[in-house]
Amino acid sequence: MTDHCKMARYQLILAYDGARLEGSQRQAGRRRTAQGELEKALRTLGWTGRSVLIAGRTDSGVHADGQSVALDFEWAHSPDDLRAALNANLPEDLSVRGACEVRPDFHPRFDATSRRYRYTLFCDPIRNPVRERFAWRVWPAVGEKLLHEAASVLLGKHDYASFGSPTSANGSTTRTVMSARWSGSAREWQFEVQADAFLYRMVRRLVFVQVLVAQKRLSIEEVRQAVATQTKLRAGLAPAHGLSLIEVTYADQQ
């Protein structure tokens, strides 16, 4: 613990239940966002900054275990004390899981080398309100072999225009998917995907398309063609509530 205030840049790792949040980023007209709730808690501690920096945008309803945030703050105590003080002032659906001091020019978005998301689904013909808070209920059941085959098609550096929109005007739709795999059993599955960056709603789109394949409503060849030549596929997205941002990685933190 230090005995005087100094301006420093801090990185925070956030976890949040997105069910009652309208996304990660504070926006005009939005009631509750992860950024807005964090900034309110920071101001109770004397933070006077204009805005925190966020690694990745998550939609309304999407959860996070490893959202990365940075801010400049004159704080007289340790990063662990900052974490504890923030958690004492945050609502129950959001917490700071880690805090550390980083270099002054650290940017959680532009310095990131990859992001990792997890999507959870389960197969059941009958509604289950408890499970459906954090997972997508699908029926008919998905086929394991087809899930794995579909995931393997998504790997590599490609133009993923068939699977999402650019995150900025005239932005590139080329991304590098480093890993894409399904794990689970006949009744519950988790899809983990890691890439250098993602298009807008790309993960939910990838999951939706793979479920169509695994339900034999779309062929592997159609997905392969979409990856290779950006051909259009059936419209649709997996619901937001099954998705969570798990980790944002940085070259100097590995």
C-alpha positions as CSV (number, residue, x, y, z in Angstrom):
1,M,0.0,0.0,0.0
2,T,1.3,3.4,-0.9
3,D,1.1,6.5,1.3
4,H,0.3,9.0,-1.4
5,C,-1.9,9.3,-4.5
6,K,-0.4,9.0,-7.9
7,M,-2.0,9.0,-11.3
8,A,-1.7,5.5,-12.8
9,R,-3.4,3.4,-15.4
10,Y,-5.2,0.3,-14.0
11,Q,-6.6,-2.7,-15.8
12,L,-9.7,-4.3,-14.3
13,I,-11.2,-7.7,-15.2
14,L,-15.0,-7.6,-15.0
15,A,-17.5,-10.4,-14.7
16,Y,-21.2,-9.6,-15.2
17,D,-24.6,-11.3,-15.6
18,G,-25.9,-9.6,-18.7
19,A,-29.6,-10.5,-18.2
20,R,-30.5,-7.0,-16.8
21,L,-27.7,-5.1,-18.6
22,E,-28.2,-3.5,-22.0
23,G,-24.8,-4.3,-23.2
24,S,-21.2,-3.4,-22.1
25,Q,-20.8,0.1,-23.4
26,R,-22.5,3.2,-22.1
27,Q,-24.8,4.7,-24.8
28,A,-27.3,7.5,-24.9
29,G,-30.7,6.4,-23.9
30,R,-29.5,3.0,-22.4
31,R,-30.6,2.4,-18.8
32,R,-28.1,0.0,-17.4
33,T,-24.8,-1.1,-19.0
34,A,-21.6,-2.7,-17.5
35,Q,-19.6,0.5,-18.3
36,G,-22.2,2.8,-16.7
37,E,-22.4,0.7,-13.5
38,L,-18.6,0.5,-13.2
39,E,-18.2,4.3,-13.8
40,K,-20.8,5.0,-11.1
41,A,-18.9,2.9,-8.6
42,L,-15.6,4.5,-9.6
43,R,-17.1,8.0,-9.0
44,T,-18.0,7.0,-5.4
45,L,-14.2,6.5,-4.9
46,G,-13.3,9.9,-6.3
47,W,-12.6,9.0,-9.9
48,T,-13.2,12.0,-12.2
49,G,-12.4,10.6,-15.6
50,R,-14.7,10.9,-18.6
51,S,-14.8,7.3,-19.7
52,V,-13.2,4.0,-19.0
53,L,-11.7,2.0,-22.0
54,I,-13.3,-1.4,-22.8
55,A,-11.8,-4.3,-24.7
56,G,-14.8,-5.6,-26.4
57,R,-18.4,-4.7,-27.0
58,T,-21.0,-7.2,-25.7
59,D,-24.7,-7.0,-26.7
60,S,-27.7,-6.7,-24.4
61,G,-28.1,-9.9,-22.6
62,V,-24.5,-11.2,-23.2
63,H,-22.5,-12.2,-20.1
64,A,-18.8,-11.9,-19.3
65,D,-16.2,-13.6,-17.1
66,G,-13.2,-11.8,-18.4
67,Q,-14.1,-8.4,-19.8
68,S,-11.0,-6.1,-19.8
69,V,-11.2,-2.4,-18.8
70,A,-8.6,0.3,-18.3
71,L,-8.8,3.7,-16.7
72,D,-6.5,6.4,-15.3
73,F,-7.0,7.0,-11.6
74,E,-5.2,8.8,-8.7
75,W,-5.4,6.0,-6.1
76,A,-3.5,5.9,-2.8
77,H,-3.8,2.2,-2.2
78,S,-3.0,-1.1,-3.8
79,P,-4.8,-2.6,-6.8
80,D,-6.3,-5.2,-4.6
81,D,-7.8,-2.5,-2.4
82,L,-9.2,-0.9,-5.5
83,R,-10.9,-4.2,-6.5
84,A,-12.4,-4.5,-3.0
85,A,-13.6,-1.0,-2.9
86,L,-15.3,-1.2,-6.3
87,N,-17.0,-4.5,-5.4
88,A,-18.4,-2.9,-2.2
89,N,-20.1,-0.3,-4.5
90,L,-21.1,-2.4,-7.5
91,P,-24.5,-4.0,-8.0
92,E,-24.8,-7.8,-7.5
93,D,-24.8,-8.6,-11.2
94,L,-21.3,-7.1,-11.8
95,S,-18.0,-7.5,-10.1
96,V,-14.3,-6.8,-10.5
97,R,-12.4,-10.1,-10.5
98,G,-8.9,-8.6,-10.9
99,A,-7.1,-5.3,-10.8
100,C,-3.5,-4.4,-11.6
101,E,-1.4,-1.4,-12.6
102,V,-0.4,-1.4,-16.3
103,R,1.8,0.8,-18.5
104,P,0.4,4.3,-19.2
105,D,-0.3,3.6,-22.8
106,F,-2.1,0.3,-22.3
107,H,-5.3,0.0,-24.3
108,P,-7.6,-3.0,-23.6
109,R,-9.0,-3.0,-27.1
110,F,-6.2,-2.1,-29.4
111,D,-3.5,-4.0,-27.5
112,A,-5.5,-7.3,-27.4
113,T,-4.1,-10.2,-29.4
114,S,-7.2,-12.4,-29.1
115,R,-10.6,-12.8,-27.5
116,R,-12.2,-16.0,-26.3
117,Y,-16.0,-16.5,-26.1
118,R,-18.0,-19.5,-24.8
119,Y,-21.5,-20.3,-25.9
120,T,-23.7,-22.8,-23.9
121,L,-26.7,-24.7,-25.2
122,F,-28.8,-27.6,-24.1
123,C,-31.2,-30.0,-25.9
124,D,-34.7,-30.3,-24.4
125,P,-38.1,-30.4,-26.0
126,I,-39.6,-28.7,-22.9
127,R,-38.9,-25.2,-21.5
128,N,-36.6,-24.9,-18.5
129,P,-36.6,-21.3,-17.2
130,V,-33.7,-21.8,-14.8
131,R,-31.3,-23.3,-17.3
132,E,-32.4,-20.9,-20.0
133,R,-31.1,-17.9,-18.1
134,F,-27.6,-18.8,-19.3
135,A,-28.0,-21.3,-22.1
136,W,-30.0,-21.7,-25.4
137,R,-32.5,-24.5,-25.4
138,V,-32.6,-26.2,-28.8
139,W,-34.7,-28.9,-30.3
140,P,-34.4,-31.2,-32.2
141,A,-31.2,-32.4,-30.5
142,V,-27.9,-31.7,-32.2
143,G,-25.6,-34.4,-33.6
144,E,-22.1,-34.5,-32.1
145,K,-20.3,-35.5,-35.2
146,L,-21.8,-32.7,-37.2
147,L,-21.0,-30.1,-34.5
148,H,-17.3,-31.0,-34.6
149,E,-17.2,-31.1,-38.4
150,A,-18.8,-27.7,-38.6
151,A,-16.4,-26.2,-36.1
152,S,-13.4,-27.4,-38.0
153,V,-14.6,-25.5,-41.1
154,L,-14.4,-22.2,-39.3
155,L,-10.7,-22.3,-38.4
156,G,-8.1,-20.1,-40.1
157,K,-7.9,-16.6,-41.6
158,H,-10.9,-15.9,-43.8
159,D,-13.4,-13.2,-44.8
160,Y,-16.3,-13.9,-42.4
161,A,-18.7,-11.5,-44.1
162,S,-21.4,-14.3,-44.1
163,F,-21.1,-14.5,-40.3
164,G,-21.2,-10.9,-39.1
165,S,-20.9,-7.2,-39.8
166,P,-17.7,-5.0,-39.5
167,T,-17.3,-3.2,-36.2
168,S,-16.7,0.2,-38.0
169,A,-17.8,1.9,-41.2
170,N,-16.0,0.3,-44.1
171,G,-14.1,-2.0,-41.7
172,S,-12.6,-5.3,-42.8
173,T,-14.5,-8.5,-42.3
174,T,-11.3,-10.6,-42.4
175,R,-10.5,-12.3,-39.1
176,T,-8.3,-15.2,-37.9
177,V,-10.0,-17.9,-35.9
178,M,-7.4,-19.7,-33.8
179,S,-9.6,-22.3,-32.2
180,A,-13.2,-23.4,-32.4
181,R,-14.4,-26.5,-30.6
182,W,-17.4,-28.1,-29.0
183,S,-17.4,-30.0,-25.7
184,G,-20.1,-31.6,-23.7
185,S,-22.6,-34.5,-24.0
186,A,-25.8,-35.4,-25.7
187,R,-27.8,-33.0,-23.6
188,E,-25.5,-30.0,-23.0
189,W,-22.8,-28.4,-25.2
190,Q,-20.4,-25.6,-25.0
191,F,-18.7,-23.9,-27.9
192,E,-15.5,-22.1,-27.3
193,V,-14.0,-19.9,-30.0
194,Q,-10.9,-17.7,-30.0
195,A,-9.9,-15.2,-32.6
196,D,-7.8,-12.1,-33.1
197,A,-11.0,-10.2,-33.2
198,F,-14.7,-10.7,-34.0
199,L,-17.3,-9.1,-36.2
200,Y,-20.4,-7.7,-34.8
201,R,-22.6,-10.6,-33.6
202,M,-20.2,-13.1,-35.2
203,V,-20.1,-15.7,-32.4
204,R,-23.9,-15.8,-32.1
205,R,-24.1,-16.2,-35.9
206,L,-21.5,-19.0,-35.9
207,V,-23.4,-20.9,-33.2
208,F,-26.7,-20.5,-35.1
209,V,-25.2,-21.9,-38.3
210,Q,-23.5,-24.8,-36.6
211,V,-26.8,-25.8,-34.9
212,L,-28.5,-25.8,-38.2
213,V,-25.8,-28.2,-39.5
214,A,-26.0,-30.4,-36.4
215,Q,-29.8,-30.6,-36.9
216,K,-29.4,-31.5,-40.6
217,R,-31.1,-28.3,-41.7
218,L,-27.9,-27.0,-43.5
219,S,-25.0,-28.9,-45.1
220,I,-21.4,-28.7,-44.2
221,E,-20.7,-27.9,-47.8
222,E,-22.9,-24.8,-47.6
223,V,-20.9,-23.6,-44.6
224,R,-17.6,-24.3,-46.3
225,Q,-18.7,-22.3,-49.3
226,A,-19.8,-19.4,-47.1
227,V,-16.3,-19.3,-45.4
228,A,-14.5,-19.6,-48.7
229,T,-16.6,-17.3,-50.9
230,Q,-18.9,-15.3,-48.6
231,T,-22.1,-16.8,-50.0
232,K,-25.3,-16.0,-48.0
233,L,-26.6,-18.5,-45.5
234,R,-30.0,-18.7,-43.8
235,A,-30.6,-15.6,-41.6
236,G,-30.6,-16.0,-37.8
237,L,-28.7,-15.6,-34.6
238,A,-28.3,-17.7,-31.4
239,P,-29.9,-15.9,-28.5
240,A,-27.6,-13.5,-26.5
241,H,-28.2,-15.2,-23.1
242,G,-26.1,-18.2,-24.0
243,L,-22.9,-16.2,-24.7
244,S,-20.1,-15.1,-22.4
245,L,-16.8,-13.2,-23.0
246,I,-14.3,-15.4,-21.2
247,E,-10.9,-13.9,-21.8
248,V,-9.1,-11.1,-23.6
249,T,-5.4,-11.8,-24.1
250,Y,-2.3,-9.5,-24.5
251,A,1.2,-10.2,-25.7
252,D,2.9,-8.7,-22.7
253,Q,0.6,-10.6,-20.2
254,Q,1.1,-14.1,-21.6
